[in-house]
Every structure is written in C-alpha cells, then in structure tokens.
Amino acid sequence: MKRFLWPLGIFILLVGFLAVGLTLKPREVPSPLVGKPAPAFDLPVLHQPDKRFVPGEMRGKVWLLNVWASWCVSCREEHPVLVELAKRGVMPILGLNYKDKGDEATAWLKRFGDPYQLSVVDADGRIGIDYGVYGVPETYLIDAEGVIRFKQIGPLTMAIVEQKVLPLAKALQK
C-alpha cells in the first residue's frame, strides 16, 4: 500500500503546480526593466531616414514607446486604441517599428492612420532585445527622467489605457 502513496503524492503535487500555473496571466509577465532607465538607442526616423532620434530628446516628458510592425496582426487590433489616445493629446506616443520593411511600414501608417509623434526603425531588432520585447506589440510608459514605469505585453485596449496607463501617466506628470 505504501508503494502507491509516493506516486499519488507526486501526482497531487504536479496537479497543484499545474493548477497554479493555469491561474497565471502570461500578459502580465513582470519586466525587469520597470523602475529602471529605458535603454538608450540612436535610430533613424521612419519618415525621415536621414534624421535620427535618441530617447534623451524626450527628457522632461512622460511618453509612450509602442513597439509595432506592419506584419503584426495584433498591432492592427491595437492601432485604433493608439489613434484615439493620440487624438486626446495626453502624452506623446513614439513608435518603434520592429523588424519591418520601411515602405510597408509607411504604407501601413498611411492606410490606418499615424498616431505616432514619430516612429524609429529597428530593422534588425537589436533595440527590441534591449527592451526585452517578447513580441509585438508591446508598449512602455516612460517618465520624465527616462525611467520605464509600465510595460504592456500584447495589444493595448481602451480598458488598459483607462485603468492603468492614463492614471499612471497623470500621476507621473505632476
């Protein structure tokens, strides 16, 4: 009889781990970058390839960095939310065009609207790696000192914007 207790105990333990794992939310993966300075970069601007942008230019402003691509299905889902947020003018939204072709990215923004103050081109994905991008879209709220205060993995929704992004942004702007 005792020889059946060990396998039963191990089975119950594994079921317990599985049950806990099923309650976790994969979109809420804690980022080690939250609370730390945003990684620096120097990238060309999508619409003006001869012009470059560095995040230090945003010093003193609370802003969003949205990682997107024209080939990304979830980015298409998220895009109307960004367009609406841009219309409100609460904070600048900058795009990080991730592993995309410039002409396709430009055509995509022309077709669906351009919510970005500017988009920079991360053609090889190096900056995405520095930011810990799991996949597009991802969005970072960066404070006036250049510190990442919030990271959204996956598409932003109006609920996330209203419940998390805007309250935090307003608090950081004070």
PyMOL commands that place a pseudoatom at each C-alpha (Angstrom):
pseudoatom trace, name=CA, resn=MET, resi=1, chain=A, elem=C, hetatm=0, pos=[0.000, 0.000, 0.000]
pseudoatom trace, name=CA, resn=LYS, resi=2, chain=A, elem=C, hetatm=0, pos=[2.831, 2.415, 0.850]
pseudoatom trace, name=CA, resn=ARG, resi=3, chain=A, elem=C, hetatm=0, pos=[4.368, 1.983, -2.590]
pseudoatom trace, name=CA, resn=PHE, resi=4, chain=A, elem=C, hetatm=0, pos=[1.251, 3.674, -4.081]
pseudoatom trace, name=CA, resn=LEU, resi=5, chain=A, elem=C, hetatm=0, pos=[1.415, 6.684, -1.735]
pseudoatom trace, name=CA, resn=TRP, resi=6, chain=A, elem=C, hetatm=0, pos=[4.628, 8.103, -3.252]
pseudoatom trace, name=CA, resn=PRO, resi=7, chain=A, elem=C, hetatm=0, pos=[3.324, 8.191, -6.844]
pseudoatom trace, name=CA, resn=LEU, resi=8, chain=A, elem=C, hetatm=0, pos=[-0.015, 9.524, -5.603]
pseudoatom trace, name=CA, resn=GLY, resi=9, chain=A, elem=C, hetatm=0, pos=[1.751, 12.252, -3.603]
pseudoatom trace, name=CA, resn=ILE, resi=10, chain=A, elem=C, hetatm=0, pos=[3.886, 13.241, -6.580]
pseudoatom trace, name=CA, resn=PHE, resi=11, chain=A, elem=C, hetatm=0, pos=[0.815, 13.265, -8.829]
pseudoatom trace, name=CA, resn=ILE, resi=12, chain=A, elem=C, hetatm=0, pos=[-1.083, 15.530, -6.404]
pseudoatom trace, name=CA, resn=LEU, resi=13, chain=A, elem=C, hetatm=0, pos=[1.923, 17.864, -6.200]
pseudoatom trace, name=CA, resn=LEU, resi=14, chain=A, elem=C, hetatm=0, pos=[2.137, 18.090, -10.018]
pseudoatom trace, name=CA, resn=VAL, resi=15, chain=A, elem=C, hetatm=0, pos=[-1.602, 18.779, -10.273]
pseudoatom trace, name=CA, resn=GLY, resi=16, chain=A, elem=C, hetatm=0, pos=[-1.129, 21.554, -7.711]
pseudoatom trace, name=CA, resn=PHE, resi=17, chain=A, elem=C, hetatm=0, pos=[1.659, 23.147, -9.759]
pseudoatom trace, name=CA, resn=LEU, resi=18, chain=A, elem=C, hetatm=0, pos=[-0.456, 22.877, -12.910]
pseudoatom trace, name=CA, resn=ALA, resi=19, chain=A, elem=C, hetatm=0, pos=[-3.430, 24.493, -11.164]
pseudoatom trace, name=CA, resn=VAL, resi=20, chain=A, elem=C, hetatm=0, pos=[-1.285, 27.422, -10.004]
pseudoatom trace, name=CA, resn=GLY, resi=21, chain=A, elem=C, hetatm=0, pos=[0.247, 27.776, -13.481]
pseudoatom trace, name=CA, resn=LEU, resi=22, chain=A, elem=C, hetatm=0, pos=[-3.172, 27.940, -15.106]
pseudoatom trace, name=CA, resn=THR, resi=23, chain=A, elem=C, hetatm=0, pos=[-4.133, 30.914, -12.938]
pseudoatom trace, name=CA, resn=LEU, resi=24, chain=A, elem=C, hetatm=0, pos=[-1.152, 32.994, -14.082]
pseudoatom trace, name=CA, resn=LYS, resi=25, chain=A, elem=C, hetatm=0, pos=[-1.657, 35.673, -16.726]
pseudoatom trace, name=CA, resn=PRO, resi=26, chain=A, elem=C, hetatm=0, pos=[1.035, 35.483, -19.409]
pseudoatom trace, name=CA, resn=ARG, resi=27, chain=A, elem=C, hetatm=0, pos=[0.400, 39.103, -20.488]
pseudoatom trace, name=CA, resn=GLU, resi=28, chain=A, elem=C, hetatm=0, pos=[1.435, 40.231, -17.009]
pseudoatom trace, name=CA, resn=VAL, resi=29, chain=A, elem=C, hetatm=0, pos=[4.993, 38.948, -17.097]
pseudoatom trace, name=CA, resn=PRO, resi=30, chain=A, elem=C, hetatm=0, pos=[6.935, 41.191, -14.741]
pseudoatom trace, name=CA, resn=SER, resi=31, chain=A, elem=C, hetatm=0, pos=[9.579, 43.117, -16.612]
pseudoatom trace, name=CA, resn=PRO, resi=32, chain=A, elem=C, hetatm=0, pos=[12.976, 43.582, -15.001]
pseudoatom trace, name=CA, resn=LEU, resi=33, chain=A, elem=C, hetatm=0, pos=[13.137, 46.954, -16.785]
pseudoatom trace, name=CA, resn=VAL, resi=34, chain=A, elem=C, hetatm=0, pos=[10.202, 48.521, -14.921]
pseudoatom trace, name=CA, resn=GLY, resi=35, chain=A, elem=C, hetatm=0, pos=[11.711, 51.002, -12.498]
pseudoatom trace, name=CA, resn=LYS, resi=36, chain=A, elem=C, hetatm=0, pos=[14.975, 51.187, -14.435]
pseudoatom trace, name=CA, resn=PRO, resi=37, chain=A, elem=C, hetatm=0, pos=[16.212, 53.670, -17.047]
pseudoatom trace, name=CA, resn=ALA, resi=38, chain=A, elem=C, hetatm=0, pos=[14.960, 52.956, -20.554]
pseudoatom trace, name=CA, resn=PRO, resi=39, chain=A, elem=C, hetatm=0, pos=[17.731, 51.555, -22.760]
pseudoatom trace, name=CA, resn=ALA, resi=40, chain=A, elem=C, hetatm=0, pos=[19.357, 54.205, -24.930]
pseudoatom trace, name=CA, resn=PHE, resi=41, chain=A, elem=C, hetatm=0, pos=[19.343, 53.999, -28.703]
pseudoatom trace, name=CA, resn=ASP, resi=42, chain=A, elem=C, hetatm=0, pos=[20.083, 56.113, -31.749]
pseudoatom trace, name=CA, resn=LEU, resi=43, chain=A, elem=C, hetatm=0, pos=[17.855, 55.107, -34.675]
pseudoatom trace, name=CA, resn=PRO, resi=44, chain=A, elem=C, hetatm=0, pos=[16.683, 56.597, -37.971]
pseudoatom trace, name=CA, resn=VAL, resi=45, chain=A, elem=C, hetatm=0, pos=[13.214, 58.121, -38.144]
pseudoatom trace, name=CA, resn=LEU, resi=46, chain=A, elem=C, hetatm=0, pos=[10.848, 56.151, -40.387]
pseudoatom trace, name=CA, resn=HIS, resi=47, chain=A, elem=C, hetatm=0, pos=[9.545, 59.104, -42.423]
pseudoatom trace, name=CA, resn=GLN, resi=48, chain=A, elem=C, hetatm=0, pos=[12.924, 60.905, -42.485]
pseudoatom trace, name=CA, resn=PRO, resi=49, chain=A, elem=C, hetatm=0, pos=[15.706, 58.290, -42.708]
pseudoatom trace, name=CA, resn=ASP, resi=50, chain=A, elem=C, hetatm=0, pos=[18.414, 60.976, -42.714]
pseudoatom trace, name=CA, resn=LYS, resi=51, chain=A, elem=C, hetatm=0, pos=[17.162, 62.188, -39.317]
pseudoatom trace, name=CA, resn=ARG, resi=52, chain=A, elem=C, hetatm=0, pos=[17.930, 60.236, -36.128]
pseudoatom trace, name=CA, resn=PHE, resi=53, chain=A, elem=C, hetatm=0, pos=[16.217, 60.049, -32.761]
pseudoatom trace, name=CA, resn=VAL, resi=54, chain=A, elem=C, hetatm=0, pos=[17.541, 59.329, -29.266]
pseudoatom trace, name=CA, resn=PRO, resi=55, chain=A, elem=C, hetatm=0, pos=[15.234, 58.896, -26.241]
pseudoatom trace, name=CA, resn=GLY, resi=56, chain=A, elem=C, hetatm=0, pos=[17.107, 61.669, -24.422]
pseudoatom trace, name=CA, resn=GLU, resi=57, chain=A, elem=C, hetatm=0, pos=[15.167, 64.093, -26.629]
pseudoatom trace, name=CA, resn=MET, resi=58, chain=A, elem=C, hetatm=0, pos=[12.065, 63.213, -24.581]
pseudoatom trace, name=CA, resn=ARG, resi=59, chain=A, elem=C, hetatm=0, pos=[13.678, 64.163, -21.269]
pseudoatom trace, name=CA, resn=GLY, resi=60, chain=A, elem=C, hetatm=0, pos=[11.194, 66.132, -19.169]
pseudoatom trace, name=CA, resn=LYS, resi=61, chain=A, elem=C, hetatm=0, pos=[8.151, 64.470, -20.785]
pseudoatom trace, name=CA, resn=VAL, resi=62, chain=A, elem=C, hetatm=0, pos=[6.071, 61.434, -19.882]
pseudoatom trace, name=CA, resn=TRP, resi=63, chain=A, elem=C, hetatm=0, pos=[5.666, 59.400, -23.073]
pseudoatom trace, name=CA, resn=LEU, resi=64, chain=A, elem=C, hetatm=0, pos=[4.722, 56.051, -24.571]
pseudoatom trace, name=CA, resn=LEU, resi=65, chain=A, elem=C, hetatm=0, pos=[7.003, 53.888, -26.676]
pseudoatom trace, name=CA, resn=ASN, resi=66, chain=A, elem=C, hetatm=0, pos=[4.946, 51.460, -28.741]
pseudoatom trace, name=CA, resn=VAL, resi=67, chain=A, elem=C, hetatm=0, pos=[6.696, 48.561, -30.484]
pseudoatom trace, name=CA, resn=TRP, resi=68, chain=A, elem=C, hetatm=0, pos=[4.812, 47.730, -33.692]
pseudoatom trace, name=CA, resn=ALA, resi=69, chain=A, elem=C, hetatm=0, pos=[5.163, 46.235, -37.170]
pseudoatom trace, name=CA, resn=SER, resi=70, chain=A, elem=C, hetatm=0, pos=[3.089, 46.206, -40.348]
pseudoatom trace, name=CA, resn=TRP, resi=71, chain=A, elem=C, hetatm=0, pos=[3.185, 42.388, -40.410]
pseudoatom trace, name=CA, resn=CYS, resi=72, chain=A, elem=C, hetatm=0, pos=[1.774, 42.140, -36.866]
pseudoatom trace, name=CA, resn=VAL, resi=73, chain=A, elem=C, hetatm=0, pos=[-1.890, 41.075, -36.656]
pseudoatom trace, name=CA, resn=SER, resi=74, chain=A, elem=C, hetatm=0, pos=[-2.236, 42.178, -33.009]
pseudoatom trace, name=CA, resn=CYS, resi=75, chain=A, elem=C, hetatm=0, pos=[-0.813, 45.597, -33.909]
pseudoatom trace, name=CA, resn=ARG, resi=76, chain=A, elem=C, hetatm=0, pos=[-3.752, 46.058, -36.285]
pseudoatom trace, name=CA, resn=GLU, resi=77, chain=A, elem=C, hetatm=0, pos=[-6.107, 45.221, -33.402]
pseudoatom trace, name=CA, resn=GLU, resi=78, chain=A, elem=C, hetatm=0, pos=[-4.365, 47.713, -31.105]
pseudoatom trace, name=CA, resn=HIS, resi=79, chain=A, elem=C, hetatm=0, pos=[-3.979, 50.528, -33.638]
pseudoatom trace, name=CA, resn=PRO, resi=80, chain=A, elem=C, hetatm=0, pos=[-7.398, 52.226, -33.196]
pseudoatom trace, name=CA, resn=VAL, resi=81, chain=A, elem=C, hetatm=0, pos=[-6.685, 52.500, -29.461]
pseudoatom trace, name=CA, resn=LEU, resi=82, chain=A, elem=C, hetatm=0, pos=[-3.410, 54.313, -30.181]
pseudoatom trace, name=CA, resn=VAL, resi=83, chain=A, elem=C, hetatm=0, pos=[-5.100, 56.599, -32.718]
pseudoatom trace, name=CA, resn=GLU, resi=84, chain=A, elem=C, hetatm=0, pos=[-7.752, 57.518, -30.130]
pseudoatom trace, name=CA, resn=LEU, resi=85, chain=A, elem=C, hetatm=0, pos=[-5.129, 58.083, -27.436]
pseudoatom trace, name=CA, resn=ALA, resi=86, chain=A, elem=C, hetatm=0, pos=[-3.121, 60.306, -29.789]
pseudoatom trace, name=CA, resn=LYS, resi=87, chain=A, elem=C, hetatm=0, pos=[-6.243, 62.404, -30.507]
pseudoatom trace, name=CA, resn=ARG, resi=88, chain=A, elem=C, hetatm=0, pos=[-6.595, 63.078, -26.776]
pseudoatom trace, name=CA, resn=GLY, resi=89, chain=A, elem=C, hetatm=0, pos=[-3.106, 64.584, -26.723]
pseudoatom trace, name=CA, resn=VAL, resi=90, chain=A, elem=C, hetatm=0, pos=[-2.388, 63.372, -23.190]
pseudoatom trace, name=CA, resn=MET, resi=91, chain=A, elem=C, hetatm=0, pos=[1.209, 62.426, -23.946]
pseudoatom trace, name=CA, resn=PRO, resi=92, chain=A, elem=C, hetatm=0, pos=[3.481, 61.866, -26.928]
pseudoatom trace, name=CA, resn=ILE, resi=93, chain=A, elem=C, hetatm=0, pos=[3.383, 58.401, -28.472]
pseudoatom trace, name=CA, resn=LEU, resi=94, chain=A, elem=C, hetatm=0, pos=[6.510, 57.243, -30.255]
pseudoatom trace, name=CA, resn=GLY, resi=95, chain=A, elem=C, hetatm=0, pos=[6.712, 54.123, -32.360]
pseudoatom trace, name=CA, resn=LEU, resi=96, chain=A, elem=C, hetatm=0, pos=[9.491, 51.583, -32.564]
pseudoatom trace, name=CA, resn=ASN, resi=97, chain=A, elem=C, hetatm=0, pos=[8.975, 49.897, -35.923]
pseudoatom trace, name=CA, resn=TYR, resi=98, chain=A, elem=C, hetatm=0, pos=[10.290, 46.388, -35.263]
pseudoatom trace, name=CA, resn=LYS, resi=99, chain=A, elem=C, hetatm=0, pos=[11.907, 44.160, -37.905]
pseudoatom trace, name=CA, resn=ASP, resi=100, chain=A, elem=C, hetatm=0, pos=[9.837, 45.684, -40.687]
pseudoatom trace, name=CA, resn=LYS, resi=101, chain=A, elem=C, hetatm=0, pos=[10.353, 46.960, -44.211]
pseudoatom trace, name=CA, resn=GLY, resi=102, chain=A, elem=C, hetatm=0, pos=[10.267, 50.755, -44.363]
pseudoatom trace, name=CA, resn=ASP, resi=103, chain=A, elem=C, hetatm=0, pos=[7.957, 51.046, -47.366]
pseudoatom trace, name=CA, resn=GLU, resi=104, chain=A, elem=C, hetatm=0, pos=[5.478, 48.555, -45.879]
pseudoatom trace, name=CA, resn=ALA, resi=105, chain=A, elem=C, hetatm=0, pos=[5.518, 50.368, -42.522]
pseudoatom trace, name=CA, resn=THR, resi=106, chain=A, elem=C, hetatm=0, pos=[4.942, 53.737, -44.184]
pseudoatom trace, name=CA, resn=ALA, resi=107, chain=A, elem=C, hetatm=0, pos=[2.082, 52.351, -46.290]
pseudoatom trace, name=CA, resn=TRP, resi=108, chain=A, elem=C, hetatm=0, pos=[0.527, 50.741, -43.202]
pseudoatom trace, name=CA, resn=LEU, resi=109, chain=A, elem=C, hetatm=0, pos=[0.535, 54.038, -41.282]
pseudoatom trace, name=CA, resn=LYS, resi=110, chain=A, elem=C, hetatm=0, pos=[-0.865, 55.867, -44.290]
pseudoatom trace, name=CA, resn=ARG, resi=111, chain=A, elem=C, hetatm=0, pos=[-3.692, 53.335, -44.563]
pseudoatom trace, name=CA, resn=PHE, resi=112, chain=A, elem=C, hetatm=0, pos=[-4.653, 53.051, -40.881]
pseudoatom trace, name=CA, resn=GLY, resi=113, chain=A, elem=C, hetatm=0, pos=[-3.583, 56.449, -39.505]
pseudoatom trace, name=CA, resn=ASP, resi=114, chain=A, elem=C, hetatm=0, pos=[-0.406, 57.559, -37.789]
pseudoatom trace, name=CA, resn=PRO, resi=115, chain=A, elem=C, hetatm=0, pos=[-0.781, 58.046, -34.032]
pseudoatom trace, name=CA, resn=TYR, resi=116, chain=A, elem=C, hetatm=0, pos=[2.958, 58.497, -33.531]
pseudoatom trace, name=CA, resn=GLN, resi=117, chain=A, elem=C, hetatm=0, pos=[4.776, 61.760, -32.994]
pseudoatom trace, name=CA, resn=LEU, resi=118, chain=A, elem=C, hetatm=0, pos=[7.478, 59.829, -34.852]
pseudoatom trace, name=CA, resn=SER, resi=119, chain=A, elem=C, hetatm=0, pos=[8.486, 56.237, -35.464]
pseudoatom trace, name=CA, resn=VAL, resi=120, chain=A, elem=C, hetatm=0, pos=[12.024, 54.958, -35.437]
pseudoatom trace, name=CA, resn=VAL, resi=121, chain=A, elem=C, hetatm=0, pos=[13.235, 51.943, -37.384]
pseudoatom trace, name=CA, resn=ASP, resi=122, chain=A, elem=C, hetatm=0, pos=[14.613, 48.923, -35.528]
pseudoatom trace, name=CA, resn=ALA, resi=123, chain=A, elem=C, hetatm=0, pos=[15.289, 46.892, -38.673]
pseudoatom trace, name=CA, resn=ASP, resi=124, chain=A, elem=C, hetatm=0, pos=[17.418, 44.185, -37.075]
pseudoatom trace, name=CA, resn=GLY, resi=125, chain=A, elem=C, hetatm=0, pos=[15.547, 44.019, -33.742]
pseudoatom trace, name=CA, resn=ARG, resi=126, chain=A, elem=C, hetatm=0, pos=[18.536, 44.917, -31.563]
pseudoatom trace, name=CA, resn=ILE, resi=127, chain=A, elem=C, hetatm=0, pos=[16.742, 47.648, -29.659]
pseudoatom trace, name=CA, resn=GLY, resi=128, chain=A, elem=C, hetatm=0, pos=[13.781, 45.340, -29.153]
pseudoatom trace, name=CA, resn=ILE, resi=129, chain=A, elem=C, hetatm=0, pos=[16.164, 42.899, -27.486]
pseudoatom trace, name=CA, resn=ASP, resi=130, chain=A, elem=C, hetatm=0, pos=[17.479, 45.686, -25.229]
pseudoatom trace, name=CA, resn=TYR, resi=131, chain=A, elem=C, hetatm=0, pos=[13.889, 46.446, -24.191]
pseudoatom trace, name=CA, resn=GLY, resi=132, chain=A, elem=C, hetatm=0, pos=[13.108, 42.774, -23.584]
pseudoatom trace, name=CA, resn=VAL, resi=133, chain=A, elem=C, hetatm=0, pos=[10.485, 42.584, -26.320]
pseudoatom trace, name=CA, resn=TYR, resi=134, chain=A, elem=C, hetatm=0, pos=[8.726, 39.205, -26.251]
pseudoatom trace, name=CA, resn=GLY, resi=135, chain=A, elem=C, hetatm=0, pos=[6.778, 40.001, -29.411]
pseudoatom trace, name=CA, resn=VAL, resi=136, chain=A, elem=C, hetatm=0, pos=[4.903, 42.867, -30.958]
pseudoatom trace, name=CA, resn=PRO, resi=137, chain=A, elem=C, hetatm=0, pos=[3.005, 44.844, -29.922]
pseudoatom trace, name=CA, resn=GLU, resi=138, chain=A, elem=C, hetatm=0, pos=[4.468, 45.961, -26.642]
pseudoatom trace, name=CA, resn=THR, resi=139, chain=A, elem=C, hetatm=0, pos=[4.137, 49.358, -25.023]
pseudoatom trace, name=CA, resn=TYR, resi=140, chain=A, elem=C, hetatm=0, pos=[6.273, 51.151, -22.434]
pseudoatom trace, name=CA, resn=LEU, resi=141, chain=A, elem=C, hetatm=0, pos=[5.297, 54.166, -20.351]
pseudoatom trace, name=CA, resn=ILE, resi=142, chain=A, elem=C, hetatm=0, pos=[8.446, 56.196, -19.728]
pseudoatom trace, name=CA, resn=ASP, resi=143, chain=A, elem=C, hetatm=0, pos=[8.606, 59.008, -17.188]
pseudoatom trace, name=CA, resn=ALA, resi=144, chain=A, elem=C, hetatm=0, pos=[10.190, 62.451, -17.485]
pseudoatom trace, name=CA, resn=GLU, resi=145, chain=A, elem=C, hetatm=0, pos=[13.509, 61.127, -16.162]
pseudoatom trace, name=CA, resn=GLY, resi=146, chain=A, elem=C, hetatm=0, pos=[13.655, 58.338, -18.754]
pseudoatom trace, name=CA, resn=VAL, resi=147, chain=A, elem=C, hetatm=0, pos=[12.633, 55.527, -16.394]
pseudoatom trace, name=CA, resn=ILE, resi=148, chain=A, elem=C, hetatm=0, pos=[10.259, 52.782, -17.563]
pseudoatom trace, name=CA, resn=ARG, resi=149, chain=A, elem=C, hetatm=0, pos=[7.207, 52.828, -15.298]
pseudoatom trace, name=CA, resn=PHE, resi=150, chain=A, elem=C, hetatm=0, pos=[4.875, 50.379, -17.060]
pseudoatom trace, name=CA, resn=LYS, resi=151, chain=A, elem=C, hetatm=0, pos=[5.120, 47.666, -19.693]
pseudoatom trace, name=CA, resn=GLN, resi=152, chain=A, elem=C, hetatm=0, pos=[2.206, 46.175, -21.608]
pseudoatom trace, name=CA, resn=ILE, resi=153, chain=A, elem=C, hetatm=0, pos=[2.856, 42.911, -23.381]
pseudoatom trace, name=CA, resn=GLY, resi=154, chain=A, elem=C, hetatm=0, pos=[0.384, 42.465, -26.214]
pseudoatom trace, name=CA, resn=PRO, resi=155, chain=A, elem=C, hetatm=0, pos=[-2.156, 44.931, -27.551]
pseudoatom trace, name=CA, resn=LEU, resi=156, chain=A, elem=C, hetatm=0, pos=[-3.343, 47.900, -25.561]
pseudoatom trace, name=CA, resn=THR, resi=157, chain=A, elem=C, hetatm=0, pos=[-7.088, 48.057, -25.069]
pseudoatom trace, name=CA, resn=MET, resi=158, chain=A, elem=C, hetatm=0, pos=[-9.141, 51.068, -24.037]
pseudoatom trace, name=CA, resn=ALA, resi=159, chain=A, elem=C, hetatm=0, pos=[-9.699, 49.351, -20.672]
pseudoatom trace, name=CA, resn=ILE, resi=160, chain=A, elem=C, hetatm=0, pos=[-5.937, 49.081, -20.078]
pseudoatom trace, name=CA, resn=VAL, resi=161, chain=A, elem=C, hetatm=0, pos=[-5.442, 52.678, -21.212]
pseudoatom trace, name=CA, resn=GLU, resi=162, chain=A, elem=C, hetatm=0, pos=[-8.212, 53.971, -18.924]
pseudoatom trace, name=CA, resn=GLN, resi=163, chain=A, elem=C, hetatm=0, pos=[-7.414, 51.802, -15.893]
pseudoatom trace, name=CA, resn=LYS, resi=164, chain=A, elem=C, hetatm=0, pos=[-3.611, 51.659, -15.961]
pseudoatom trace, name=CA, resn=VAL, resi=165, chain=A, elem=C, hetatm=0, pos=[-1.849, 53.901, -18.475]
pseudoatom trace, name=CA, resn=LEU, resi=166, chain=A, elem=C, hetatm=0, pos=[-3.692, 57.208, -18.069]
pseudoatom trace, name=CA, resn=PRO, resi=167, chain=A, elem=C, hetatm=0, pos=[-3.844, 57.220, -14.239]
pseudoatom trace, name=CA, resn=LEU, resi=168, chain=A, elem=C, hetatm=0, pos=[-0.140, 56.406, -14.041]
pseudoatom trace, name=CA, resn=ALA, resi=169, chain=A, elem=C, hetatm=0, pos=[0.766, 58.958, -16.705]
pseudoatom trace, name=CA, resn=LYS, resi=170, chain=A, elem=C, hetatm=0, pos=[-1.214, 61.677, -14.923]
pseudoatom trace, name=CA, resn=ALA, resi=171, chain=A, elem=C, hetatm=0, pos=[0.442, 60.843, -11.613]
pseudoatom trace, name=CA, resn=LEU, resi=172, chain=A, elem=C, hetatm=0, pos=[3.880, 60.974, -13.252]
pseudoatom trace, name=CA, resn=GLN, resi=173, chain=A, elem=C, hetatm=0, pos=[3.162, 64.341, -14.900]
pseudoatom trace, name=CA, resn=LYS, resi=174, chain=A, elem=C, hetatm=0, pos=[2.627, 66.042, -11.535]
for i in range(1, 174): cmd.bond("trace and resi %d" % i, "trace and resi %d" % (i + 1))
show_as sticks, trace
zoom trace
